[in-house]
């Protein structure tokens, strides 16, 4: 069994879905292919604004959500009223869900998961219907019945034993043989607990695919991207990128942790534990060779790798009485970060302050700063960029920083990280 994952860019239009169907058809084999799909295009960004209490322009945004998905559905299969009915039914469920939620700040993480999960439900409903019409026997599977997490909303922690049992129950060889399907189509990013829907973290569809690959004992996993493979830098920032042909598991874990956009930070470990290779291929040129992550001795070719995180905030937390930052202070700070679900991208401790670099999520940062100010003095800078350079040289660092002031810096033998003001337009 193999697992494929298609992201939002690969299914952002009717033509894109047709291209995906062609790729899937060309890889059909004796065993069903498990296909994990994200929300279409930028749907998740739109749905984030529809979480209760976030935006006042909900009517217009709701209309955009409906028009976008109905246009794709009609573009795939003209005059198919059954597909239109399925989409409208899901949108009605979405409306009912939003109406049932309490728009208070303390419920934001829970509300987020209940609302944003509809992106994947809509995309897979449309695509499963199209694949069946295309002649590919497809079983639509609800990821909320397959992946079980705890109550940590927006960053659900997988209950591996419960997830393995669920996968065995719903996707065992016997079940799939009885279904007689060629493809199992399910959602990325979403899961469930005893109280409803959870999510696995932003861009978590890669992780979903890795969880299923681990639990199903897949022979391989492939991520289909709009780039030719794992590049040493984001082509939006660099023109002369280098494709990395082979990447050891541990190296890929490091790069994903630092923010490499090709894969989600948690993706590689479940694959490494089972020795499952991960391939990064292009859906633009699917016949070309991509990149492989696996049990390799070294990265090839070895070249500087650049990772950029934009829209960052640097918080400096200081005791009110000018005492040292000690273990009890750090315990309080980390407890608060965990409670609010704030992910730290970089941290640094000194005698008198503790600094963290985090994503600028207005819904969470404001609450974090308010809670911290009740116990500490807090200073912050915004509109920042976190730059990570793997296999750096001083010349490479200087060429990236240029004349920008460095607000925070960490350096190891192989990795340099810098927090600097963002360039104009970034």
Backbone torsions as a table, in degrees:
resi	resn	phi	psi	omega
1	UNK	NA	138.5	176.9
2	UNK	-119.6	153.1	179.6
3	UNK	-118.8	127.6	174.6
4	UNK	-111.7	145.7	174.1
5	UNK	-128.2	128.8	177.1
6	UNK	-116.6	126.7	-179.6
7	UNK	-87.2	-179.4	-175.4
8	UNK	-59.4	-37.5	-178.7
9	UNK	-66.3	-26.4	-177.1
10	UNK	-82.7	-7.6	-179.8
11	UNK	-135.3	33.8	-172.4
12	UNK	-88.4	3.4	179.0
13	UNK	-158.3	170.6	177.7
14	UNK	-62.1	-41.9	179.0
15	UNK	-64.4	-38.1	178.9
16	UNK	-64.3	-40.7	178.5
17	UNK	-65.2	-38.5	176.7
18	UNK	-61.7	-41.6	177.9
19	UNK	-62.7	-42.0	176.8
20	UNK	-60.1	-44.3	180.0
21	UNK	-60.8	-38.5	178.5
22	UNK	-64.2	-41.6	178.2
23	UNK	-63.3	-47.3	179.9
24	UNK	-59.5	-47.1	-179.0
25	UNK	-59.5	-37.1	-177.3
26	UNK	-73.1	-11.1	-178.9
27	UNK	-114.6	11.1	178.9
28	UNK	-66.8	143.3	-178.6
29	UNK	-140.5	-161.3	-177.8
30	UNK	-68.2	-34.4	179.3
31	UNK	-101.0	150.6	178.6
32	UNK	-58.9	144.8	176.0
33	UNK	-94.6	126.4	177.5
34	UNK	-90.6	119.8	-175.9
35	UNK	-116.9	122.0	179.9
36	UNK	-106.9	128.9	-173.9
37	UNK	-126.2	140.4	176.7
38	UNK	-86.3	179.2	171.4
39	UNK	-66.5	153.1	-176.2
40	UNK	-74.2	131.1	174.9
41	UNK	54.9	-128.1	-178.1
42	UNK	-102.1	28.8	-177.0
43	UNK	-59.1	-39.2	-179.1
44	UNK	-60.3	-40.1	177.8
45	UNK	-60.0	-41.4	179.5
46	UNK	-66.4	-44.6	-178.1
47	UNK	-65.0	-32.1	177.6
48	UNK	-59.3	-31.5	178.9
49	UNK	-78.6	-14.4	179.4
50	UNK	-94.3	-0.4	172.9
51	UNK	-63.6	130.4	-176.7
52	UNK	-50.4	131.4	177.5
53	UNK	92.2	-6.4	-176.1
54	UNK	-87.3	-46.5	-174.4
55	UNK	-132.5	152.6	176.2
56	UNK	-96.8	-5.7	-177.1
57	UNK	-99.8	44.3	-172.5
58	UNK	-69.3	-32.7	-177.8
59	UNK	-62.6	-47.0	179.9
60	UNK	-66.0	-41.5	-180.0
61	UNK	-65.9	-40.1	178.2
62	UNK	-62.4	-38.6	178.3
63	UNK	-66.4	-38.7	176.4
64	UNK	-61.3	-41.9	179.5
65	UNK	-59.0	-46.3	-178.0
66	UNK	-68.7	-47.5	-176.9
67	UNK	-61.3	-42.9	-177.1
68	UNK	-60.6	-49.3	-175.9
69	UNK	-73.8	-35.5	176.8
70	UNK	-68.4	-36.1	177.4
71	UNK	-62.4	-42.4	178.6
72	UNK	-66.6	-44.3	180.0
73	UNK	-59.1	-47.0	-179.3
74	UNK	-70.0	-30.3	177.3
75	UNK	-70.4	-26.3	178.8
76	UNK	-81.2	-46.5	-177.8
77	UNK	-137.4	100.0	-178.3
78	UNK	-65.3	140.9	174.4
79	UNK	61.3	26.6	176.4
80	UNK	-95.3	94.0	-175.7
81	UNK	-70.3	-24.8	179.3
82	UNK	-67.8	-37.9	177.2
83	UNK	-69.2	-42.9	177.6
84	UNK	-59.0	-40.7	179.5
85	UNK	-64.1	-39.3	178.0
86	UNK	-62.8	-43.0	-179.6
87	UNK	-65.2	-45.1	-179.4
88	UNK	-64.1	-36.0	178.4
89	UNK	-64.4	-42.2	177.7
90	UNK	-64.8	-39.7	178.9
91	UNK	-65.6	-33.7	175.8
92	UNK	-67.4	-41.2	174.9
93	UNK	-60.1	-39.8	178.2
94	UNK	-60.7	-47.6	179.6
95	UNK	-59.5	-42.9	179.3
96	UNK	-63.6	-39.1	179.0
97	UNK	-64.0	-48.6	-179.8
98	UNK	-59.5	-42.5	-178.4
99	UNK	-65.0	-25.1	-176.9
100	UNK	-85.4	-8.3	-173.5
101	UNK	-90.4	149.0	179.5
102	UNK	-94.4	113.2	-173.0
103	UNK	-80.3	59.3	176.0
104	UNK	-111.4	153.5	-173.0
105	UNK	-59.0	-37.7	-176.5
106	UNK	-66.8	-19.9	-179.5
107	UNK	-97.9	7.4	-172.2
108	UNK	-56.9	-48.4	-176.0
109	UNK	-62.5	-43.5	177.7
110	UNK	-64.0	-47.2	-179.4
111	UNK	-60.7	-40.4	-180.0
112	UNK	-54.9	-49.7	-176.5
113	UNK	-65.1	-38.3	-178.6
114	UNK	-67.5	-34.1	-175.9
115	UNK	-84.9	-51.3	-170.5
116	UNK	-68.9	-24.6	-179.1
117	UNK	-61.1	-20.2	-178.3
118	UNK	-68.1	-18.8	176.4
119	UNK	-60.1	-47.2	179.5
120	UNK	-71.2	-35.7	178.4
121	UNK	-64.5	-40.1	178.0
122	UNK	-67.2	-47.9	-176.5
123	UNK	-61.8	-46.1	-176.4
124	UNK	-71.6	-30.4	175.9
125	UNK	-63.1	-45.9	179.3
126	UNK	-65.6	-45.7	-174.5
127	UNK	-70.4	-39.8	178.5
128	UNK	-61.3	-43.0	179.0
129	UNK	-61.9	-43.4	-179.0
130	UNK	-66.7	-44.2	-179.5
131	UNK	-59.6	-41.7	177.6
132	UNK	-62.9	-40.2	178.3
133	UNK	-69.7	-26.3	-179.4
134	UNK	-77.8	-10.0	179.0
135	UNK	101.0	9.2	177.5
136	UNK	-103.8	112.8	-178.8
137	UNK	-66.0	112.8	-169.8
138	UNK	-123.9	131.4	174.7
139	UNK	-101.8	118.2	175.3
140	UNK	-80.6	124.4	-179.2
141	UNK	-119.0	138.0	-179.3
142	UNK	-86.8	113.2	-178.8
143	UNK	-60.5	-22.1	179.2
144	UNK	-71.1	-16.6	173.9
145	UNK	-93.0	-8.6	-175.2
146	UNK	-105.9	-39.3	-175.2
147	UNK	-113.7	119.5	-175.7
148	UNK	-111.7	134.0	-178.3
149	UNK	-127.2	178.6	172.5
150	UNK	-83.6	-162.4	-176.5
151	UNK	-95.1	20.7	-179.3
152	UNK	-85.6	87.6	-174.0
153	UNK	-68.4	148.0	-177.0
154	UNK	73.1	-8.0	178.1
155	UNK	-157.2	55.9	-173.9
156	UNK	-59.0	137.3	177.7
157	UNK	-96.4	125.9	-171.5
158	UNK	-70.2	132.2	168.6
159	UNK	-89.1	98.1	-169.7
160	UNK	-66.7	-39.0	-179.7
161	UNK	-65.3	-46.0	178.7
162	UNK	-64.6	-36.3	179.7
163	UNK	-68.4	-41.3	177.9
164	UNK	-62.8	-41.2	178.5
165	UNK	-63.4	-41.8	-179.0
166	UNK	-65.8	-42.2	178.5
167	UNK	-64.7	-39.8	178.7
168	UNK	-64.7	-37.5	-178.4
169	UNK	-69.7	-43.7	-171.2
170	UNK	-97.3	-23.7	-174.2
171	UNK	-129.4	26.8	176.9
172	UNK	-66.7	161.2	179.3
173	UNK	-57.0	-38.8	-179.3
174	UNK	-65.3	-42.9	-179.6
175	UNK	-64.2	-46.0	-177.5
176	UNK	-67.9	-36.4	177.7
177	UNK	-63.8	-40.5	178.9
178	UNK	-65.2	-37.6	179.3
179	UNK	-70.3	-30.1	179.9
180	UNK	66.7	29.7	-176.8
181	UNK	-91.8	154.9	174.6
182	UNK	-92.6	-27.9	-176.5
183	UNK	-135.3	135.8	167.2
184	UNK	-103.9	115.7	-177.6
185	UNK	-106.8	124.6	-179.7
186	UNK	-140.7	176.9	-173.0
187	UNK	-95.6	144.4	166.9
188	UNK	-87.0	168.6	167.2
189	UNK	78.1	-32.2	-171.3
190	UNK	-107.1	152.3	-179.5
191	UNK	-152.3	-161.8	178.1
192	UNK	-155.1	164.1	168.4
193	UNK	-132.1	-164.0	-177.4
194	UNK	-70.6	-11.9	-174.0
195	UNK	-110.7	-3.6	-179.9
196	UNK	143.9	-153.8	-175.8
197	UNK	-80.6	142.0	171.0
198	UNK	-126.7	167.7	172.9
199	UNK	-127.7	164.0	-171.9
200	UNK	-102.0	11.8	-177.6
201	UNK	106.8	148.5	-178.0
202	UNK	-54.2	139.4	-177.1
203	UNK	61.9	29.5	-172.8
204	UNK	-83.6	7.3	-179.0
205	UNK	-65.2	-34.0	175.0
206	UNK	-58.4	-44.2	-179.3
207	UNK	-63.5	-41.3	176.8
208	UNK	-55.5	-47.3	-178.9
209	UNK	-62.6	-39.2	179.4
210	UNK	-67.4	-38.2	177.2
211	UNK	-60.6	-47.5	-179.5
212	UNK	-66.0	-39.9	178.2
213	UNK	-60.4	-42.4	178.7
214	UNK	-64.4	-48.9	-174.1
215	UNK	-71.6	-26.7	-179.4
216	UNK	-96.9	-2.4	-179.6
217	UNK	62.9	45.2	-177.3
218	UNK	-65.6	153.1	178.0
219	UNK	-80.4	-24.2	177.8
220	UNK	-164.9	164.3	173.1
221	UNK	-132.0	138.9	179.8
222	UNK	-127.9	129.2	173.1
223	UNK	-101.6	126.2	179.1
224	UNK	-99.5	118.3	-174.0
225	UNK	-122.7	172.8	176.7
226	UNK	-91.9	15.5	176.0
227	UNK	-121.2	159.4	-174.4
228	UNK	-72.7	-3.1	-179.1
229	UNK	160.3	-158.4	178.3
230	UNK	-82.1	110.2	-177.2
231	UNK	-95.8	157.0	-178.7
232	UNK	-76.6	-6.5	178.2
233	UNK	-161.6	159.4	177.1
234	UNK	-69.9	122.2	-178.4
235	UNK	-63.3	-13.5	175.1
236	UNK	-69.9	-23.6	-179.2
237	UNK	-107.2	-26.5	-176.1
238	UNK	-124.2	136.6	179.3
239	UNK	-87.9	-36.6	-175.0
240	UNK	-102.7	66.9	179.9
241	UNK	-78.7	157.3	179.2
242	UNK	-117.6	130.5	176.9
243	UNK	-82.3	129.4	176.9
244	UNK	-88.3	121.6	-175.5
245	UNK	-78.8	-43.6	-176.5
246	UNK	-134.1	136.0	-178.1
247	UNK	-135.1	125.3	174.9
248	UNK	-65.0	152.2	179.3
249	UNK	-50.4	-50.8	-174.5
250	UNK	-62.8	-37.0	178.4
251	UNK	-65.3	-42.2	179.3
252	UNK	-64.2	-37.7	177.5
253	UNK	-62.3	-44.2	178.2
254	UNK	-60.4	-47.8	-176.6
255	UNK	-64.7	-41.1	179.1
256	UNK	-66.3	-38.8	178.8
257	UNK	-61.4	-38.7	-179.2
258	UNK	-75.0	-13.2	175.0
259	UNK	117.4	15.5	176.4
260	UNK	-57.0	124.5	-170.5
261	UNK	-75.9	-10.5	-176.9
262	UNK	-67.6	-37.5	-178.2
263	UNK	-136.4	151.4	177.3
264	UNK	-71.8	143.9	-174.9
265	UNK	-54.5	-31.2	-175.0
266	UNK	-92.6	2.7	-170.6
267	UNK	-68.6	-42.7	-165.0
268	UNK	-75.5	-37.4	-172.3
269	UNK	-58.8	-45.9	178.1
270	UNK	-60.2	-30.6	178.3
271	UNK	-75.2	-42.6	179.0
272	UNK	-60.4	-40.2	-178.1
273	UNK	-60.5	-27.4	179.6
274	UNK	-107.7	1.7	-178.6
275	UNK	66.4	33.6	-178.8
276	UNK	-92.3	122.0	178.8
277	UNK	-71.6	147.2	178.1
278	UNK	-116.0	125.9	178.5
279	UNK	-110.7	140.6	175.1
280	UNK	-114.8	110.0	-176.4
281	UNK	-120.0	164.4	-178.8
282	UNK	-97.2	128.5	173.4
283	UNK	-80.4	-10.8	176.0
284	UNK	-77.5	-42.6	176.6
285	UNK	-127.1	73.2	-172.0
286	UNK	-65.1	-17.5	179.6
287	UNK	-81.0	-13.4	-177.4
288	UNK	-83.4	156.5	179.3
289	UNK	-77.7	134.8	-179.9
290	UNK	-100.5	-135.9	179.6
291	UNK	-118.7	152.7	-179.8
292	UNK	-122.9	132.7	173.8
293	UNK	-112.4	125.3	-175.9
294	UNK	-172.0	-154.3	-174.9
295	UNK	-85.2	65.1	179.7
296	UNK	-102.7	158.8	-178.0
297	UNK	-81.7	-31.0	-175.7
298	UNK	-154.1	159.2	175.4
299	UNK	-71.4	143.7	-178.1
300	UNK	-144.4	123.8	-3.9
301	UNK	-78.8	156.1	177.0
302	UNK	-83.7	120.6	-176.6
303	UNK	-153.0	156.0	176.0
304	UNK	-57.1	137.9	178.0
305	UNK	-117.1	135.9	-173.4
306	UNK	-119.1	130.7	178.1
307	UNK	-130.2	127.6	-177.5
308	UNK	-118.2	130.0	170.1
309	UNK	-114.2	118.3	-179.3
310	UNK	-96.6	171.3	177.8
311	UNK	53.2	55.4	-179.7
312	UNK	-102.2	155.3	174.3
313	UNK	-123.2	135.4	175.8
314	UNK	-107.5	115.3	177.8
315	UNK	-103.4	130.5	172.6
316	UNK	-112.7	122.7	-172.7
317	UNK	-112.5	123.4	-174.7
318	UNK	-127.4	143.4	175.1
319	UNK	-62.5	147.6	-179.2
320	UNK	-68.0	-30.9	-174.2
321	UNK	-98.4	12.3	179.1
322	UNK	64.5	21.6	173.1
323	UNK	-79.4	176.3	179.3
324	UNK	-71.0	149.2	167.6
325	UNK	-74.2	114.6	-175.7
326	UNK	-119.3	-178.8	-175.0
327	UNK	-57.9	-36.8	-178.8
328	UNK	-67.2	-36.9	175.5
329	UNK	-63.8	-45.8	-178.4
330	UNK	-63.4	-36.1	178.8
331	UNK	-62.0	-42.7	178.6
332	UNK	-64.5	-45.0	-177.6
333	UNK	-64.0	-48.3	-179.1
334	UNK	-65.6	-34.7	177.0
335	UNK	-63.2	-40.1	179.4
336	UNK	-68.6	-42.0	177.3
337	UNK	-59.4	-42.4	179.3
338	UNK	-67.1	-41.5	-178.9
339	UNK	-62.0	-41.3	-176.4
340	UNK	-87.8	-8.4	179.9
341	UNK	72.9	36.8	179.5
342	UNK	-95.5	121.4	179.5
343	UNK	-88.2	131.5	179.8
344	UNK	-93.8	125.9	-179.9
345	UNK	-90.7	-25.4	178.3
346	UNK	-160.6	141.9	178.1
347	UNK	-139.0	152.9	178.9
348	UNK	-151.3	135.6	-176.5
349	UNK	-115.4	137.8	171.0
350	UNK	-127.8	-177.7	-178.2
351	UNK	-62.5	-37.2	-171.5
352	UNK	-112.8	-2.8	-178.9
353	UNK	-152.7	159.9	175.2
354	UNK	-129.4	121.6	-175.6
355	UNK	-112.3	139.5	176.8
356	UNK	-133.6	143.8	174.9
357	UNK	-108.9	124.4	-174.5
358	UNK	-136.3	161.4	174.3
359	UNK	-66.9	147.2	-179.7
360	UNK	-86.2	81.0	173.5
361	UNK	-99.3	105.1	-173.8
362	UNK	-57.3	-32.7	-178.3
363	UNK	-66.6	-30.6	-176.3
364	UNK	-101.2	-37.6	-175.5
365	UNK	-63.8	-42.5	179.7
366	UNK	-59.7	-43.4	178.9
367	UNK	-66.9	-39.6	179.8
368	UNK	-62.3	-48.6	-178.2
369	UNK	-63.1	-41.7	179.7
370	UNK	-61.4	-43.9	179.8
371	UNK	-68.1	-39.8	-179.9
372	UNK	-65.4	-38.7	-176.8
373	UNK	-65.0	-20.5	177.7
374	UNK	-73.2	-13.7	-176.9
375	UNK	-126.2	-24.4	-173.8
376	UNK	-136.0	169.6	165.1
377	UNK	-87.7	137.9	-175.4
378	UNK	-128.8	129.3	172.2
379	UNK	-120.3	148.9	178.6
380	UNK	-150.7	153.7	171.8
381	UNK	-122.9	141.7	177.1
382	UNK	-121.6	-175.6	-177.0
383	UNK	55.4	49.7	-177.2
384	UNK	-113.5	167.2	176.9
385	UNK	-128.9	132.3	174.4
386	UNK	-100.6	119.4	-178.2
387	UNK	-110.5	128.6	174.1
388	UNK	-118.1	128.7	178.5
389	UNK	-122.4	116.4	177.1
390	UNK	-94.8	134.7	-176.1
391	UNK	60.7	56.0	-175.0
392	UNK	-83.6	162.8	162.8
393	UNK	-131.2	162.4	179.7
394	UNK	-62.6	-34.8	178.1
395	UNK	-63.0	-40.7	178.4
396	UNK	-64.6	-44.5	178.9
397	UNK	-58.9	-48.3	-178.2
398	UNK	-61.4	-36.3	-178.0
399	UNK	-70.4	-25.5	-179.9
400	UNK	-86.5	-44.0	-176.1
401	UNK	-74.0	-40.1	-175.6
402	UNK	56.1	-117.6	-175.8
403	UNK	-108.2	18.3	179.9
404	UNK	-81.1	139.9	177.2
405	UNK	-69.2	142.2	177.7
406	UNK	-94.8	116.2	-177.1
407	UNK	-85.6	-27.4	178.1
408	UNK	-155.8	141.8	-177.5
409	UNK	-143.4	138.7	172.3
410	UNK	-135.3	139.2	-176.8
411	UNK	-140.5	133.3	171.7
412	UNK	-120.9	-172.7	-178.4
413	UNK	-63.8	-29.3	-175.7
414	UNK	-117.6	-15.7	-170.4
415	UNK	-132.0	133.1	174.0
416	UNK	-116.4	131.0	175.4
417	UNK	-125.9	135.7	-175.5
418	UNK	-137.1	138.7	171.6
419	UNK	-108.9	119.8	-175.6
420	UNK	-135.7	159.7	173.6
421	UNK	-62.0	141.8	179.7
422	UNK	-67.9	148.7	173.4
423	UNK	-71.2	157.2	178.1
424	UNK	-58.0	129.6	178.7
425	UNK	92.3	-5.1	-179.9
426	UNK	-104.8	NA	NA
